[in-house]
């Protein structure tokens, strides 16, 4: 997985563990993750470690859509089944590497569109908004940014800034604080995950702008659920991380059982509002 500091991946791990407990006779589970979202070297090292341990399959949520392809190619060459979840590997880089990897995950652009549309209903045409995106080289981050941009453009909003918070709460907090200071008419901050939304909410509160600057996120982690209820977060999207892990494991087990390699599988994503 990606960052274990992100509650979303904690939920993913719990879903995987629950599934393994119910299927203990079928497979053993090793859960791995990195300290922060940008520690690519550590994630590459984890893949290498798992290959060295002789695992039969790796289900991976890559921190970067391109940088993980070479090590995953080496894993496949060693006979390891690879299934991609959460953040889609770059199709062009996979093609160059001469490999295909089944992807299990949601339509992130559509999820972000739903969140953006819910926000747009609370704004007026011409209102100023800002986007805090995830890691720019991550496919899911790119898709969420596009989904936000789609809806803001369609609703006639003015996007005054797009900056990367690297999926991290503290970075997003600093960016949001600067945005609020620089754009006195800012009406909303669209965050590409809920960890960054938590940082933005803290910045809004510190600036005494509650109710004036709206915040939306993506993931529906437990920490934002009370904020949805009291209005500090206007909307988020639930991509069901616990189920996502299970779908990936089931795809890997299917391949290991000698069945046909499954194609890409689109998983659910739901809008969450008060």
Buried (B, 14 or more C-beta within 10 A) or exposed (E): BBBBBBBBBBBBBBBBBEBBEEBEEEBEBEBBBBEBBBBBEBBBBBBBEBBEEEBBBBBBBBBBBBBBBEBBBBBBEEEBBBBBBBBBBBEEBBEEBEBBBBBBBBBBBBBBBBBBBBBBEBBEEEBBBBBBBBBEBBBBBBBBBBBBBBBBEEBEBBBBBBBBBBBBBBBBBBBBBBBBEEBEEBBBBBBBBBBBBBBBBBBBEEBEBBEEBBBBBBBBBEBBBEBBEEEBBBBBBBBBBBBBBBBBBBBBBBBEEEEEEBEEBEBEBEBBBE
